[in-house]
Amino acid sequence: MMDHSALQPVAAEALNRATRIIGSRIPGAVTLKSDRDLVTDVDLAVEDELREFLTAETPEIGFLGEEHGHTGPKDRWWVLDPVDGTSNLAHGIPLCGVSLGLVDGDRGVLAAIELPFLGARYTAVKGGGAFAGDQPIRIADVDRMSDAVLSVGDFATGEDAEPKNRVRLGLLARLGARAHRIRMLGSAAIDLAWVVDGKLAGTVILANFPWDTAAGVLLVREAGGLVFDRDGSDHTVDSAATIAVGPALHAELLELLRQAELDLD
């Protein structure tokens, strides 16, 4: 198995550069990419800077950014969400993150997430555990749904949003009847990082874009959590959904999602 730990300093410097950009400016130009999906000049500046930096430092590794797509090799590739939680950033809500992962095949092997307004950095290399700063961390494996604070991903937008959101509403109703609390944070990077950090018992994101999830998925796995697709299969970059939780609540959470999906039949 290839040792990817030598690339950690490169990932750390990439996050440092992103943090400097985000901390030095407020969003100016805000553009609507599609139905209620925003991009700001900050997103673009971060992606441009990190694409140039990582391509120069690791020309043998490809790069996928949310805003400008894939360049370079496709067997191993960096994947970046320059600002995960753009709508939060554009509205002055400090819940956003920079999510940088390294994918080998169909799974993440290196993760680096920075929450610039919260002063938190999370990192992992496959097989090496998960860290908050320089401290190793493990998930809080909550064993009762009534004790669990869970997050859910944003509602779908666009032409086919209505049936997708009926599943989300059905799931929210079921979770609301059993869980301690439900949160919608607006950033998959934070959802997954806070599962790792024990702030959340789990998260249900009924979508899967690699720039949103590749880094966080590896973090959860390295911290002892499970990440699976909506059908219960093991999560990959090609999965339809991203569901992360501790082992104790895995079966119950999957059953609640199955019930919500049956409501559409």
C-alpha positions, 0 to 999 in steps of 0.5 A: 500500500502506498504511503501518502503521509509524505504529502501531509506537509503539502496539504497543510501548506495548501490549507494555510494558503486557503486560510490566508485568502479567506481571512483577508477578504469578505465575499464581493462578487456573488454569482448564482451557478444554478437554482439557489447554488452560489459561488463567490470570488473567495471560492474562486480565489482559493481554488485558483491558488490551490490548483496552481500550488498543488499542480506545481508541487505534485504534477503526478497527481490530478486535481478536481475542484468544485468550480473548475473541474478535473485536470491532470491524472485520474488515478490519484487526484486531489479533490477540493471544495474551496469553501464548503458552505458558500451560502453560509459565508455569503450571508455572514454565517461562520460555518464553512470549511476548506475541504481537501482530500487525496483520492486513490482509486475510489476512496480517500487516502488523505484528508485535511479540513480547515474551519477558518472561522472556528480555528479548527483543523482536522487531518488524517492519512489512511491507516494513521488515525484522525487528528484535531490539530495535533491531538488524536481523536475518536468518535463518540459512539453514542449507543441510544438514538435518544442521546444523539445529536445528528445533522442532516444535509441541505435540501435539494434544489433544482428541477428534480428537487421535490421527490428528493426532498420528500425523502428528506422530510420523511427522514426528518420526521422519523429522526425528530421523533427519536433523536435528541436533536437535529441540526442542519449546518449547511456544510458537509465538511463540518458535518463530517468533521464534527462527527469525528470530533464527537460533537455530532453522533452522526450525519445524513447527507443524501448527496455525494460530491467528492469535493464535499465528502472525500476528506470527511469520509476518511476522517470518520473512518480513521476515527472509528466511525462507519460511512455508507451509502443510502442502500447500506453499502460501503461508501466510495466517491461514486456513492449516491449519499454520505451517511456517517455514524458510530457502529451502535446507531448504524442499523437504526439509522439505516432503517429510518432512512429505508422507511422514509424511502418506502413512503415514496412507493 
